[in-house]
Amino acid sequence: MENRDKLYIDGAWVPSTGTGTIDVINASTEEVMGRIPDGTPEDVDRAVRAAKRAFPGWAATDKEERGKYLQRITEGLQARMGDIGNVVAQEVGMPINLSTMIQAGLPIMTFGSMGQLLDTFPFEEQVGNSLIVREPVGVVGAITPWNYPLHQIAAKEEPSADPEDRDDELGDLPEELRDLPDPTPEPRGSVHPQPVSISLNKA
């Protein structure tokens, strides 16, 4: 069983400020396959502060440099494609061949294609008498669904000009991202996957 005891905040894996954990259940056996920290509001605040500090430097990064980061992420995911497929297959109860093809393959395709899109994307566009400028505006919090744990991160992250300031919820083991080399060592704090538990009350 995997026991993950740290959160990725400000460019490093650090302990949570709380002591709670979230059990990750194997969808096939219904046994606990791992545990991760239950992120606290304080952890989220730390991540947001780090993202805000990182934002000016990252926002000024040119598209050529961002394209290099995207390529490094793509290569890192390709190297771990089998591991990703195996873990997500257990988490969501998907056959291993489909998990490898979809759960690991789609994020790789997304990161790779968005890197290519940077060359042709109209960051500035003249429309009549108006100039439309598409530029980073700030820190974003995004909640991802359980059934596509890595691809939804990629799908949310990539179009924001890659990888933008983020504070995501990972409902399961952050195995998909944990051991990848940080593609953006400067500025620190631009990416923050945060596992948190959420209570939904029926009306």
C-alpha positions as CSV (number, residue, x, y, z in Angstrom):
1,M,0.0,0.0,0.0
2,E,1.2,3.5,-0.9
3,N,1.4,6.0,1.9
4,R,1.9,9.5,0.6
5,D,2.5,12.0,3.4
6,K,3.3,15.3,1.6
7,L,1.8,18.0,-0.6
8,Y,3.4,19.8,-3.5
9,I,3.6,23.4,-2.5
10,D,6.0,26.2,-3.6
11,G,8.1,23.9,-5.7
12,A,8.7,21.1,-3.1
13,W,6.9,18.2,-1.4
14,V,6.1,19.4,2.1
15,P,4.1,18.0,5.1
16,S,0.5,19.2,5.5
17,T,-0.4,21.5,8.3
18,G,-3.0,18.9,9.4
19,T,-3.0,15.3,10.4
20,G,-6.0,14.0,8.4
21,T,-5.7,11.5,5.6
22,I,-7.8,10.3,2.7
23,D,-8.0,6.6,1.9
24,V,-7.6,5.7,-1.7
25,I,-9.8,2.7,-2.5
26,N,-9.0,0.1,-5.2
27,A,-12.2,0.1,-7.3
28,S,-11.8,-3.6,-8.1
29,T,-11.1,-5.0,-4.7
30,E,-12.6,-2.3,-2.5
31,E,-9.5,-2.5,-0.4
32,V,-7.4,0.6,0.7
33,M,-4.6,0.9,-1.9
34,G,-3.1,4.0,-0.4
35,R,-3.4,7.1,1.8
36,I,-2.8,10.7,1.1
37,P,-2.9,13.9,3.2
38,D,-6.2,15.6,3.6
39,G,-5.2,19.1,2.6
40,T,-6.3,21.8,5.0
41,P,-7.5,25.4,4.4
42,E,-4.0,26.5,5.6
43,D,-2.4,24.2,3.0
44,V,-4.5,25.8,0.3
45,D,-3.6,29.3,1.5
46,R,0.1,28.4,1.4
47,A,-0.3,27.2,-2.2
48,V,-2.2,30.3,-3.2
49,R,0.4,32.6,-1.7
50,A,3.2,30.7,-3.5
51,A,1.2,30.9,-6.7
52,K,0.8,34.6,-6.4
53,R,4.5,35.1,-5.7
54,A,5.3,33.0,-8.8
55,F,2.7,34.7,-11.1
56,P,4.6,37.8,-12.3
57,G,7.7,35.8,-13.4
58,W,5.7,33.1,-15.0
59,A,3.3,35.5,-16.7
60,A,6.4,37.2,-18.3
61,T,7.7,33.9,-19.7
62,D,7.7,33.9,-23.5
63,K,5.9,31.2,-25.5
64,E,9.1,29.6,-26.7
65,E,10.2,28.9,-23.1
66,R,6.8,27.6,-22.1
67,G,6.9,25.3,-25.1
68,K,10.1,23.8,-23.7
69,Y,8.4,23.2,-20.4
70,L,5.5,21.5,-22.1
71,Q,7.9,19.2,-24.0
72,R,9.6,18.2,-20.8
73,I,6.3,17.4,-19.1
74,T,5.3,15.3,-22.2
75,E,8.5,13.4,-22.1
76,G,8.2,12.7,-18.4
77,L,4.7,11.4,-18.8
78,Q,5.7,9.2,-21.7
79,A,8.5,7.6,-19.6
80,R,5.9,6.7,-16.9
81,M,3.0,5.8,-19.1
82,G,2.8,2.2,-17.8
83,D,2.9,3.3,-14.2
84,I,0.2,5.9,-14.7
85,G,-2.0,3.4,-16.5
86,N,-1.6,0.9,-13.7
87,V,-2.4,3.2,-10.9
88,V,-5.4,4.9,-12.5
89,A,-6.8,1.5,-13.5
90,Q,-6.9,0.5,-9.9
91,E,-8.3,3.9,-8.8
92,V,-11.2,4.1,-11.2
93,G,-11.8,0.4,-12.1
94,M,-10.8,0.6,-15.7
95,P,-9.2,-2.3,-17.7
96,I,-5.4,-1.8,-17.7
97,N,-5.2,-1.6,-21.5
98,L,-7.8,1.1,-21.7
99,S,-6.4,3.0,-18.7
100,T,-2.9,3.1,-20.4
101,M,-4.4,4.2,-23.7
102,I,-6.9,6.8,-22.3
103,Q,-5.8,7.8,-18.7
104,A,-2.1,8.0,-19.6
105,G,-2.3,8.6,-23.3
106,L,-4.7,11.5,-23.4
107,P,-2.6,13.7,-21.0
108,I,0.5,13.0,-23.1
109,M,-1.4,13.9,-26.2
110,T,-2.8,17.1,-24.6
111,F,0.5,18.4,-23.3
112,G,2.2,17.6,-26.6
113,S,-0.5,19.2,-28.8
114,M,-0.7,22.4,-26.7
115,G,3.0,22.9,-27.0
116,Q,2.6,22.8,-30.8
117,L,-0.4,25.1,-30.6
118,L,1.7,27.9,-29.0
119,D,3.3,28.5,-32.3
120,T,0.0,29.5,-34.0
121,F,-2.2,30.6,-31.2
122,P,-3.4,34.3,-31.7
123,F,-2.3,35.9,-28.4
124,E,-3.1,39.2,-30.0
125,E,-5.9,39.7,-32.5
126,Q,-7.3,42.7,-34.3
127,V,-11.1,42.8,-34.5
128,G,-12.4,45.9,-36.2
129,N,-11.0,48.8,-34.2
130,S,-10.3,46.7,-31.2
131,L,-7.1,44.8,-30.2
132,I,-7.9,41.6,-28.3
133,V,-4.9,40.6,-26.1
134,R,-5.0,37.2,-24.4
135,E,-2.7,37.2,-21.3
136,P,-2.4,35.6,-17.9
137,V,-4.6,37.3,-15.3
138,G,-3.9,35.5,-12.0
139,V,-4.2,32.5,-9.8
140,V,-6.8,29.9,-10.6
141,G,-8.3,27.1,-8.4
142,A,-9.7,24.1,-10.3
143,I,-11.5,21.0,-9.0
144,T,-11.0,17.9,-11.1
145,P,-13.3,14.9,-11.3
146,W,-12.4,11.5,-10.0
147,N,-12.8,9.5,-13.3
148,Y,-10.1,11.3,-15.3
149,P,-7.7,12.2,-12.5
150,L,-4.7,13.2,-14.7
151,H,-6.3,14.1,-18.0
152,Q,-8.6,16.7,-16.5
153,I,-5.6,18.4,-14.9
154,A,-4.0,18.5,-18.3
155,A,-7.1,19.7,-20.0
156,K,-7.6,22.5,-17.5
157,E,-4.0,23.4,-17.3
158,E,-2.9,23.4,-20.9
159,P,-5.1,26.0,-22.5
160,S,-4.1,28.5,-19.7
161,A,-0.7,28.7,-21.4
162,D,0.9,26.0,-19.5
163,P,1.5,25.3,-16.7
164,E,-0.2,28.3,-15.1
165,D,-0.7,29.0,-11.4
166,R,-2.8,26.2,-10.1
167,D,-4.3,24.8,-7.0
168,D,-6.0,21.5,-8.0
169,E,-7.9,18.9,-6.1
170,L,-6.5,15.4,-6.7
171,G,-9.1,13.0,-5.2
172,D,-6.8,10.0,-5.4
173,L,-3.1,9.2,-5.2
174,P,-1.1,12.0,-6.8
175,E,1.1,9.2,-8.3
176,E,0.6,10.6,-11.8
177,L,2.6,13.8,-11.0
178,R,4.5,13.0,-7.8
179,D,7.8,11.6,-9.2
180,L,8.0,13.7,-12.4
181,P,10.9,16.2,-12.5
182,D,9.6,19.7,-11.9
183,P,9.7,21.2,-15.4
184,T,9.4,24.7,-14.1
185,P,12.0,25.2,-11.4
186,E,11.7,29.0,-11.7
187,P,9.5,30.5,-10.6
188,R,8.9,28.1,-7.7
189,G,5.3,27.7,-6.7
190,S,3.6,27.9,-10.1
191,V,1.9,24.4,-9.7
192,H,0.1,23.1,-6.7
193,P,-1.9,19.8,-6.7
194,Q,-3.9,19.7,-3.5
195,P,-5.8,16.6,-2.3
196,V,-8.7,17.7,-0.2
197,S,-11.9,16.1,1.0
198,I,-15.2,17.8,0.2
199,S,-18.6,17.1,1.8
200,L,-21.6,17.4,-0.4
201,N,-24.9,17.7,1.5
202,K,-28.2,16.9,-0.1
203,A,-30.7,19.8,-0.2
